[in-house]
Amino acid sequence: MAASTHTVTNQAPPLVGYDVFAGDRTLAEAVDRHLPPELLAEAREELNLLGRAAGSEQVREWGELANTNPPRLRTHDRYGNRIDEVDFHPAWHRLLGKSVGAGLTDAWGRPGGHVRRAAGLLVVSQAEAGHVCPLSMTHASVPALRAEPELAEVWEPAATSHVYERGLRPVSEKPGALLGMALTEKQGGSDVRANTTEARPLAADGEYVLTGHKWFCSAPMSDAFLVLAQAPAGLTCFLLPRVLPDGSRNAFAIQRLKDKLGNRSNASAEVEFDGTTWARRVGEEGRGVRTVIGMVAATRLDCVLGSAALMRQAVAQAVHHCAYREAFGGVLIEKPLMRNVLADLALESEAATVLGMRLAAAYDADTPQERAFLRIAVPAAKYWVTKRCTPVVAEALECLGGNGYVEESGLPRLLRESPLNSVWEGSGNVQALDVLRALRTEPAAFDALLREVGAARGADHRLDRAIRDLLVELADLDGIEARARRLVERMALVLQGALLVRWAPPEVADAFCASRLGGDGGSTFGTLAHTLDLRAVVERARVTV
């Protein structure tokens, strides 16, 4: 018998079979902090159930299958009839069924709904990020639908249902529905006011037919879409159902599916409206941007949460690997330089999660001050957290070395997904300029931000100095647009620092303020001061299976 030449040793076991929620101390603490005591037991039970599913081998396999078997466009049926449907692998439908059933499209009408949903979104995104798109669009459609009470009466119960049913039928015949969005035109970009799709009113009040081409349509398999089009009085929001009330198909031609860098499991499409495409007006004519602004803000928060989830999963994988992998005479996690890298990554992940959950809590509070806080904090967080995602995931992949570069590790899928949220719902410049707009036109927004960071004043001298420096920058408006990115970055870091000083363990807050606000850190990860308690920071980020 030939001698064995392929004995596998020194490999970390796969990170499966664990509770994604309970294994994330930062997230579990945020839920405890932001939910009323009377809701905690029920919320924890729901999130533990979802966390065990997301960490299971079965659901992880669903995520792999959904990505290795991407959606396919079927323009016609076998007889030649135009149907414009998108076929998905069964794993995609199982993922959506699990997430819709967990209430991840139902936040606006139940107590603590936004915090519970945000935590759930952070959990399921770590199993498979692509299916979160239709969850996000459906959830975010509710504020826009409420601009037209008659439509909301029909569509809101379907959108917030905990039942997922695939296939196209009239909404009156379905126990639940998904909604997508089609705002971007052929020229692409974020300037929705350059919209050229036309809306011609019909005799019946609120009914129109649309003519146009949407370059980017999110979740094209959905039951309905919110779209923008030029009506006689200007840019207007419309609800466009795929199936009309009489059961016939609306004119909705899917021209092609996008071939994307990542987000492979999810379909995105170009669609055409041929002049007979029927739609219902949502809100007033000429007030389309105002109508959809609530939807845009909600999806921007989901971009923050999605990036936080990707960072958390990447860091969890890196710490897990290093806890088992031996090199140069010991376990990697015990090597001072690797510990420094892991701790630095863990700081970024924790700061993103804490900020995302704080924004969700502001939605639940729904006071004038919290609404003002959201107005400036959401675009600032969207700008910064989504931009930090790619370097975090790339560095975490490097912690696994060559093992992280192969598809089976899951890290390449995370890396392909990582730039997505910085592009969706307005790129970095759009977010930075939106923060400037809030500063110029809504003084209450900046006042709310100052009150938020002021709650931590006096607890850390580096944070106090950073707050003062931010105020100095804001006092000088000369060339402020060219400085917008710098300003918003500092704003987001100060906000994260203030939240960590108030709520994180001292070793986490100390390391964050020293490196991100105090200047005692480098341009790459793994450059924290060696005098910090890095062991405690890494251990906090470690998942126990």
ZADOZA-631156 format. One line per 5 residues: number of its first residue (from 1); their letters; for each residue x, y, z of C-alpha. Coordinates in nm, 2 decimals. Example, Ala and Ser with C-alpha at 12.3 -4.5 7.8 and 13.67 -1.06 7.14 Angstrom:
1 = AS = 1.23/-0.45/0.78 ~ 1.37/-0.11/0.71
# end
This chain:
1 = MAAST = 0.00/0.00/0.00 ~ 0.13/0.34/-0.09 ~ 0.22/0.58/0.19 ~ -0.03/0.86/0.25 ~ 0.08/1.19/0.11
6 = HTVTN = -0.23/1.39/0.18 ~ -0.29/1.41/0.55 ~ -0.47/1.74/0.62 ~ -0.35/1.92/0.94 ~ -0.35/2.26/1.09
11 = QAPPL = -0.69/2.37/0.94 ~ -0.96/2.56/1.13 ~ -1.30/2.39/1.14 ~ -1.58/2.57/0.94 ~ -1.76/2.84/1.13
16 = VGYDV = -2.11/2.68/1.12 ~ -2.36/2.55/1.37 ~ -2.37/2.86/1.59 ~ -2.62/3.13/1.69 ~ -2.52/3.44/1.48
21 = FAGDR = -2.72/3.67/1.71 ~ -2.61/3.53/2.05 ~ -2.25/3.50/1.92 ~ -2.23/3.87/1.85 ~ -2.20/4.05/2.19
26 = TLAEA = -2.21/4.39/2.04 ~ -2.54/4.32/1.86 ~ -2.70/4.14/2.16 ~ -2.61/4.43/2.39 ~ -2.76/4.68/2.14
31 = VDRHL = -3.09/4.50/2.14 ~ -3.10/4.49/2.52 ~ -3.01/4.86/2.53 ~ -3.26/4.99/2.27 ~ -3.57/4.77/2.33
36 = PPELL = -3.82/4.83/2.61 ~ -3.79/4.56/2.88 ~ -4.14/4.43/2.81 ~ -4.03/4.34/2.45 ~ -3.69/4.18/2.53
41 = AEARE = -3.79/3.82/2.60 ~ -4.00/3.79/2.28 ~ -3.74/3.97/2.07 ~ -3.45/3.76/2.20 ~ -3.64/3.44/2.13
46 = ELNLL = -3.71/3.55/1.78 ~ -3.35/3.66/1.72 ~ -3.20/3.35/1.87 ~ -3.42/3.13/1.65 ~ -3.31/3.34/1.34
51 = GRAAG = -2.95/3.34/1.46 ~ -2.93/2.96/1.49 ~ -3.08/2.93/1.14 ~ -2.84/3.18/0.99 ~ -2.55/3.00/1.14
56 = SEQVR = -2.67/2.66/1.04 ~ -2.50/2.45/0.78 ~ -2.83/2.42/0.59 ~ -2.89/2.80/0.55 ~ -2.52/2.86/0.47
61 = EWGEL = -2.57/2.60/0.19 ~ -2.87/2.79/0.07 ~ -2.66/3.10/0.04 ~ -2.39/2.92/-0.16 ~ -2.65/2.76/-0.40
66 = ANTNP = -2.83/3.09/-0.45 ~ -2.50/3.25/-0.56 ~ -2.37/2.97/-0.77 ~ -2.70/2.94/-0.95 ~ -2.79/3.30/-1.03
71 = PRLRT = -3.13/3.42/-1.15 ~ -3.23/3.37/-1.52 ~ -3.45/3.59/-1.73 ~ -3.74/3.42/-1.92 ~ -3.89/3.68/-2.16
76 = HDRYG = -4.14/3.43/-2.32 ~ -4.32/3.12/-2.23 ~ -4.31/2.80/-2.44 ~ -4.59/2.92/-2.66 ~ -4.42/3.26/-2.74
81 = NRIDE = -4.62/3.47/-2.50 ~ -4.43/3.75/-2.34 ~ -4.41/3.69/-1.97 ~ -4.10/3.87/-1.84 ~ -4.03/3.66/-1.54
86 = VDFHP = -3.71/3.58/-1.34 ~ -3.64/3.23/-1.23 ~ -3.45/3.17/-0.91 ~ -3.29/2.86/-0.76 ~ -3.51/2.71/-0.48
91 = AWHRL = -3.25/2.81/-0.22 ~ -3.33/3.18/-0.30 ~ -3.70/3.12/-0.22 ~ -3.61/2.94/0.10 ~ -3.40/3.23/0.22
96 = LGKSV = -3.67/3.48/0.14 ~ -3.93/3.26/0.31 ~ -3.71/3.25/0.63 ~ -3.65/3.62/0.64 ~ -4.00/3.74/0.55
101 = GAGLT = -4.13/3.49/0.81 ~ -3.90/3.65/1.07 ~ -4.07/3.99/1.01 ~ -3.79/4.16/0.82 ~ -4.03/4.36/0.61
106 = DAWGR = -4.24/4.45/0.91 ~ -4.10/4.74/1.12 ~ -4.33/5.03/1.08 ~ -4.63/4.91/1.27 ~ -4.51/4.70/1.57
111 = PGGHV = -4.34/4.82/1.89 ~ -3.97/4.82/1.87 ~ -4.01/4.71/1.51 ~ -3.71/4.89/1.37 ~ -3.46/4.77/1.63
116 = RRAAG = -3.59/4.41/1.60 ~ -3.58/4.42/1.22 ~ -3.23/4.59/1.21 ~ -3.09/4.31/1.44 ~ -3.26/4.05/1.22
121 = LLVVS = -3.12/4.20/0.91 ~ -2.77/4.20/1.05 ~ -2.81/3.83/1.13 ~ -2.95/3.71/0.80 ~ -2.72/3.92/0.59
126 = QAEAG = -2.43/3.72/0.73 ~ -2.57/3.40/0.58 ~ -2.65/3.55/0.23 ~ -2.66/3.92/0.15 ~ -2.82/3.92/-0.19
131 = HVCPL = -3.17/3.83/-0.08 ~ -3.17/4.13/0.15 ~ -3.24/4.37/-0.14 ~ -3.61/4.28/-0.19 ~ -3.65/4.28/0.19
136 = SMTHA = -3.51/4.63/0.20 ~ -3.72/4.76/-0.09 ~ -4.04/4.62/0.05 ~ -3.98/4.75/0.40 ~ -3.88/5.10/0.27
141 = SVPAL = -4.19/5.13/0.04 ~ -4.42/5.18/0.34 ~ -4.35/5.55/0.40 ~ -4.41/5.63/0.03 ~ -4.73/5.42/0.02
146 = RAEPE = -4.87/5.61/0.31 ~ -4.87/5.93/0.10 ~ -5.17/5.77/-0.08 ~ -5.40/5.61/0.20 ~ -5.61/5.42/-0.05
151 = LAEVW = -5.31/5.24/-0.19 ~ -5.16/5.19/0.15 ~ -5.48/5.02/0.27 ~ -5.42/4.75/0.00 ~ -5.05/4.73/-0.02
156 = EPAAT = -4.91/4.79/0.33 ~ -5.06/4.47/0.48 ~ -4.92/4.27/0.19 ~ -4.57/4.44/0.22 ~ -4.55/4.39/0.60
161 = SHVYE = -4.69/4.03/0.59 ~ -4.48/3.75/0.75 ~ -4.58/3.52/0.46 ~ -4.37/3.48/0.15 ~ -4.54/3.35/-0.17
166 = RGLRP = -4.35/3.33/-0.49 ~ -4.52/3.40/-0.83 ~ -4.72/3.68/-0.98 ~ -5.09/3.72/-0.90 ~ -5.32/4.02/-0.81
171 = VSEKP = -5.22/4.15/-0.47 ~ -5.58/4.08/-0.34 ~ -5.51/3.71/-0.39 ~ -5.17/3.69/-0.22 ~ -5.10/3.66/0.15
176 = GALLG = -4.79/3.87/0.11 ~ -4.61/4.08/-0.15 ~ -4.27/4.22/-0.24 ~ -4.21/4.56/-0.38 ~ -3.91/4.69/-0.58
181 = MALTE = -3.80/5.03/-0.71 ~ -3.71/5.17/-1.05 ~ -3.58/5.52/-1.03 ~ -3.27/5.53/-1.24 ~ -3.29/5.61/-1.61
186 = KQGGS = -3.07/5.51/-1.91 ~ -2.80/5.77/-1.83 ~ -2.76/5.61/-1.49 ~ -2.65/5.81/-1.18 ~ -2.82/5.96/-0.88
191 = DVRAN = -2.98/6.27/-1.05 ~ -3.34/6.15/-1.05 ~ -3.46/6.49/-1.16 ~ -3.31/6.41/-1.50 ~ -3.59/6.16/-1.54
196 = TTEAR = -3.73/6.13/-1.89 ~ -4.00/5.86/-1.84 ~ -4.34/6.01/-1.92 ~ -4.67/5.97/-1.74 ~ -4.99/6.04/-1.92
201 = PLAAD = -5.30/6.08/-1.71 ~ -5.61/5.87/-1.78 ~ -5.97/5.96/-1.73 ~ -5.99/5.79/-1.39 ~ -5.84/5.99/-1.11
206 = GEYVL = -5.49/5.89/-1.01 ~ -5.45/5.65/-1.30 ~ -5.17/5.70/-1.57 ~ -4.99/5.51/-1.84 ~ -4.61/5.53/-1.85
211 = TGHKW = -4.36/5.54/-2.14 ~ -3.99/5.50/-2.07 ~ -3.68/5.29/-2.00 ~ -3.54/5.23/-1.65 ~ -3.17/5.15/-1.65
216 = FCSAP = -3.18/5.00/-1.30 ~ -3.47/4.82/-1.15 ~ -3.42/4.66/-0.82 ~ -3.58/4.32/-0.75 ~ -3.76/4.28/-1.09
221 = MSDAF = -3.95/3.97/-0.97 ~ -4.15/4.18/-0.72 ~ -4.53/4.22/-0.72 ~ -4.51/4.60/-0.77 ~ -4.26/4.89/-0.81
226 = LVLAQ = -4.23/5.25/-0.70 ~ -4.12/5.45/-1.00 ~ -4.06/5.81/-1.09 ~ -4.20/5.97/-1.41 ~ -4.27/6.31/-1.55
231 = APAGL = -4.64/6.39/-1.52 ~ -4.79/6.72/-1.65 ~ -4.71/6.89/-1.32 ~ -4.36/6.75/-1.29 ~ -4.17/6.46/-1.14
236 = TCFLL = -4.42/6.23/-0.97 ~ -4.41/5.89/-0.78 ~ -4.62/5.60/-0.91 ~ -4.70/5.25/-0.80 ~ -4.67/5.01/-1.09
241 = PRVLP = -4.81/4.66/-1.03 ~ -4.69/4.36/-1.23 ~ -5.04/4.21/-1.24 ~ -5.35/4.43/-1.28 ~ -5.66/4.39/-1.06
246 = DGSRN = -5.84/4.19/-1.34 ~ -5.56/3.93/-1.34 ~ -5.40/4.04/-1.67 ~ -5.02/4.12/-1.69 ~ -4.91/4.48/-1.69
251 = AFAIQ = -4.68/4.59/-1.97 ~ -4.35/4.55/-1.80 ~ -4.07/4.43/-2.04 ~ -3.75/4.31/-1.87 ~ -3.49/4.38/-2.14
256 = RLKDK = -3.19/4.22/-1.95 ~ -3.05/4.13/-1.61 ~ -2.74/4.31/-1.50 ~ -2.41/4.11/-1.49 ~ -2.28/4.25/-1.15
261 = LGNRS = -1.96/4.24/-0.96 ~ -2.12/4.08/-0.66 ~ -2.48/4.04/-0.53 ~ -2.50/3.75/-0.77 ~ -2.80/3.58/-0.61
266 = NASAE = -3.02/3.89/-0.65 ~ -3.16/4.00/-0.99 ~ -3.13/4.36/-1.11 ~ -3.27/4.46/-1.44 ~ -3.33/4.71/-1.72
271 = VEFDG = -3.70/4.75/-1.79 ~ -3.92/4.92/-2.05 ~ -4.26/5.08/-2.03 ~ -4.43/5.09/-2.37 ~ -4.70/5.36/-2.33
276 = TTWAR = -4.97/5.12/-2.21 ~ -4.80/5.04/-1.88 ~ -5.06/5.12/-1.61 ~ -4.97/5.29/-1.28 ~ -5.13/5.46/-0.99
281 = RVGEE = -5.01/5.80/-0.86 ~ -4.86/5.80/-0.52 ~ -4.88/6.15/-0.36 ~ -4.92/6.47/-0.54 ~ -4.81/6.54/-0.90
286 = GRGVR = -4.48/6.72/-0.91 ~ -4.39/6.60/-0.56 ~ -4.22/6.27/-0.66 ~ -3.89/6.33/-0.48 ~ -4.06/6.44/-0.16
291 = TVIGM = -4.28/6.12/-0.18 ~ -3.99/5.88/-0.21 ~ -3.75/6.05/0.03 ~ -3.87/5.84/0.32 ~ -3.81/5.53/0.11
296 = VAATR = -3.46/5.65/0.02 ~ -3.37/5.72/0.39 ~ -3.49/5.38/0.50 ~ -3.28/5.20/0.23 ~ -2.98/5.41/0.32
301 = LDCVL = -3.00/5.28/0.67 ~ -3.02/4.93/0.53 ~ -2.70/5.00/0.34 ~ -2.53/5.08/0.68 ~ -2.67/4.76/0.83
306 = GSAAL = -2.57/4.55/0.53 ~ -2.21/4.68/0.55 ~ -2.20/4.62/0.92 ~ -2.32/4.27/0.87 ~ -2.05/4.20/0.60
311 = MRQAV = -1.78/4.34/0.83 ~ -1.90/4.14/1.13 ~ -1.90/3.81/0.93 ~ -1.56/3.88/0.79 ~ -1.41/3.96/1.13
316 = AQAVH = -1.58/3.66/1.29 ~ -1.43/3.43/1.02 ~ -1.08/3.59/1.06 ~ -1.08/3.56/1.44 ~ -1.21/3.20/1.42
321 = HCAYR = -0.94/3.10/1.17 ~ -0.67/3.26/1.38 ~ -0.79/3.09/1.70 ~ -0.71/2.75/1.54 ~ -0.44/2.81/1.29
326 = EAFGG = -0.08/2.75/1.41 ~ 0.23/2.92/1.26 ~ 0.58/3.01/1.37 ~ 0.55/2.81/1.69 ~ 0.21/2.91/1.81
331 = VLIEK = -0.16/2.98/1.75 ~ -0.20/3.29/1.53 ~ -0.44/3.47/1.76 ~ -0.17/3.48/2.02 ~ 0.09/3.64/1.79
336 = PLMRN = 0.11/4.01/1.89 ~ 0.10/4.15/1.53 ~ -0.19/3.93/1.42 ~ -0.37/4.02/1.74 ~ -0.32/4.39/1.65
341 = VLADL = -0.47/4.33/1.31 ~ -0.77/4.14/1.45 ~ -0.84/4.40/1.72 ~ -0.83/4.68/1.47 ~ -1.08/4.50/1.24
346 = ALESE = -1.30/4.43/1.55 ~ -1.31/4.80/1.64 ~ -1.44/4.89/1.29 ~ -1.70/4.62/1.30 ~ -1.83/4.71/1.65
351 = AATVL = -1.84/5.08/1.57 ~ -2.05/5.01/1.26 ~ -2.30/4.78/1.44 ~ -2.34/5.02/1.73 ~ -2.41/5.31/1.50
356 = GMRLA = -2.65/5.12/1.28 ~ -2.85/5.00/1.58 ~ -2.86/5.35/1.72 ~ -3.02/5.48/1.40 ~ -3.28/5.20/1.41
361 = AAYDA = -3.37/5.30/1.76 ~ -3.42/5.66/1.65 ~ -3.68/5.54/1.39 ~ -3.86/5.36/1.67 ~ -3.86/5.67/1.90
366 = DTPQE = -4.00/5.89/1.62 ~ -3.97/6.22/1.81 ~ -3.89/6.55/1.64 ~ -3.54/6.54/1.79 ~ -3.48/6.18/1.67
371 = RAFLR = -3.62/6.26/1.32 ~ -3.38/6.56/1.31 ~ -3.09/6.33/1.42 ~ -3.17/6.08/1.15 ~ -3.17/6.36/0.88
376 = IAVPA = -2.80/6.42/0.93 ~ -2.68/6.09/1.08 ~ -2.82/5.86/0.82 ~ -2.63/6.01/0.52 ~ -2.31/6.05/0.74
381 = AKYWV = -2.33/5.69/0.85 ~ -2.41/5.57/0.50 ~ -2.11/5.76/0.37 ~ -1.86/5.63/0.62 ~ -1.97/5.28/0.72
386 = TKRCT = -2.02/5.16/0.36 ~ -1.67/5.29/0.26 ~ -1.50/5.11/0.55 ~ -1.66/4.78/0.45 ~ -1.43/4.68/0.16
391 = PVVAE = -1.09/4.74/0.34 ~ -1.22/4.55/0.64 ~ -1.33/4.25/0.44 ~ -1.01/4.25/0.23 ~ -0.79/4.26/0.54
396 = ALECL = -1.00/3.98/0.70 ~ -0.95/3.77/0.39 ~ -0.58/3.83/0.42 ~ -0.58/3.69/0.78 ~ -0.68/3.36/0.62
401 = GGNGY = -0.40/3.38/0.37 ~ -0.45/3.16/0.06 ~ -0.73/2.98/0.24 ~ -0.93/3.30/0.23 ~ -0.87/3.35/-0.14
406 = VEESG = -1.06/3.04/-0.25 ~ -1.44/3.04/-0.30 ~ -1.51/2.77/-0.04 ~ -1.40/3.00/0.24 ~ -1.69/3.24/0.17
411 = LPRLL = -1.46/3.54/0.19 ~ -1.44/3.61/-0.19 ~ -1.82/3.64/-0.19 ~ -1.81/3.88/0.10 ~ -1.54/4.08/-0.08
416 = RESPL = -1.74/4.10/-0.41 ~ -2.04/4.22/-0.21 ~ -1.85/4.47/0.00 ~ -1.85/4.78/-0.24 ~ -2.22/4.74/-0.31
421 = NSVWE = -2.37/4.95/-0.03 ~ -2.15/5.25/-0.10 ~ -2.29/5.26/-0.45 ~ -2.66/5.19/-0.38 ~ -2.89/5.47/-0.28
426 = GSGNV = -2.64/5.74/-0.37 ~ -2.26/5.71/-0.38 ~ -2.02/5.89/-0.14 ~ -2.04/6.23/-0.30 ~ -2.42/6.22/-0.29
431 = QALDV = -2.42/6.14/0.08 ~ -2.16/6.40/0.17 ~ -2.35/6.67/-0.02 ~ -2.67/6.56/0.15 ~ -2.51/6.62/0.49
436 = LRALR = -2.41/6.97/0.37 ~ -2.77/7.03/0.26 ~ -2.90/6.93/0.61 ~ -2.64/7.16/0.77 ~ -2.75/7.46/0.55
441 = TEPAA = -3.13/7.41/0.56 ~ -3.22/7.22/0.88 ~ -3.04/7.36/1.18 ~ -3.23/7.12/1.41 ~ -3.04/6.83/1.24
446 = FDALL = -2.70/6.95/1.35 ~ -2.83/7.05/1.69 ~ -2.96/6.69/1.74 ~ -2.62/6.55/1.63 ~ -2.44/6.78/1.88
451 = REVGA = -2.68/6.67/2.16 ~ -2.60/6.30/2.07 ~ -2.22/6.34/2.09 ~ -2.25/6.58/2.38 ~ -2.39/6.30/2.59
456 = ARGAD = -2.04/6.15/2.60 ~ -1.85/6.47/2.66 ~ -1.60/6.46/2.95 ~ -1.55/6.09/2.93 ~ -1.25/6.08/2.70
461 = HRLDR = -1.02/6.37/2.62 ~ -0.96/6.26/2.27 ~ -1.33/6.26/2.19 ~ -1.37/6.60/2.35 ~ -1.09/6.74/2.13
466 = AIRDL = -1.24/6.58/1.82 ~ -1.58/6.75/1.89 ~ -1.41/7.08/1.93 ~ -1.21/7.03/1.60 ~ -1.54/6.94/1.42
471 = LVELA = -1.70/7.26/1.54 ~ -1.40/7.46/1.42 ~ -1.43/7.30/1.07 ~ -1.79/7.39/1.06 ~ -1.73/7.75/1.15
476 = DLDGI = -1.53/7.80/0.83 ~ -1.76/7.76/0.53 ~ -1.50/7.86/0.27 ~ -1.47/7.59/0.02 ~ -1.70/7.36/0.23
481 = EARAR = -1.82/7.16/-0.07 ~ -1.46/7.05/-0.16 ~ -1.41/6.96/0.20 ~ -1.74/6.77/0.24 ~ -1.59/6.42/0.25
486 = RLVER = -1.34/6.52/0.51 ~ -1.61/6.69/0.72 ~ -1.85/6.39/0.70 ~ -1.58/6.14/0.78 ~ -1.49/6.34/1.10
491 = MALVL = -1.86/6.37/1.18 ~ -1.92/5.99/1.15 ~ -1.60/5.91/1.35 ~ -1.70/6.15/1.63 ~ -2.05/6.00/1.64
496 = QGALL = -1.91/5.64/1.66 ~ -1.66/5.74/1.92 ~ -1.93/5.90/2.14 ~ -2.15/5.59/2.11 ~ -1.87/5.36/2.20
501 = VRWAP = -1.76/5.57/2.50 ~ -2.11/5.55/2.63 ~ -2.19/5.19/2.56 ~ -1.89/4.98/2.47 ~ -1.64/4.81/2.72
506 = PEVAD = -1.36/5.05/2.82 ~ -1.10/4.87/2.62 ~ -1.30/4.90/2.30 ~ -1.38/5.27/2.35 ~ -1.02/5.35/2.45
511 = AFCAS = -0.87/5.18/2.14 ~ -1.12/5.34/1.91 ~ -1.07/5.69/2.05 ~ -0.69/5.65/2.05 ~ -0.67/5.53/1.69
516 = RLGGD = -0.96/5.70/1.52 ~ -0.98/6.03/1.71 ~ -0.64/6.07/1.88 ~ -0.42/6.00/1.58 ~ -0.24/5.70/1.75
521 = GGSTF = -0.29/5.47/1.46 ~ -0.17/5.42/1.10 ~ -0.33/5.41/0.76 ~ -0.37/5.03/0.75 ~ -0.52/4.78/1.00
526 = GTLAH = -0.29/4.64/1.26 ~ -0.13/4.97/1.36 ~ -0.29/5.02/1.71 ~ -0.07/5.12/2.00 ~ 0.07/4.81/2.17
531 = TLDLR = -0.02/4.95/2.51 ~ -0.39/4.90/2.45 ~ -0.58/4.60/2.58 ~ -0.59/4.43/2.24 ~ -0.65/4.08/2.38
536 = AVVER = -0.98/4.18/2.53 ~ -1.09/4.35/2.21 ~ -1.02/4.04/2.00 ~ -1.18/3.80/2.26 ~ -1.50/4.01/2.25
541 = ARVTV = -1.52/3.96/1.87 ~ -1.47/3.59/1.89 ~ -1.76/3.35/1.82 ~ -1.78/3.04/2.05 ~ -1.91/2.75/1.86
# end
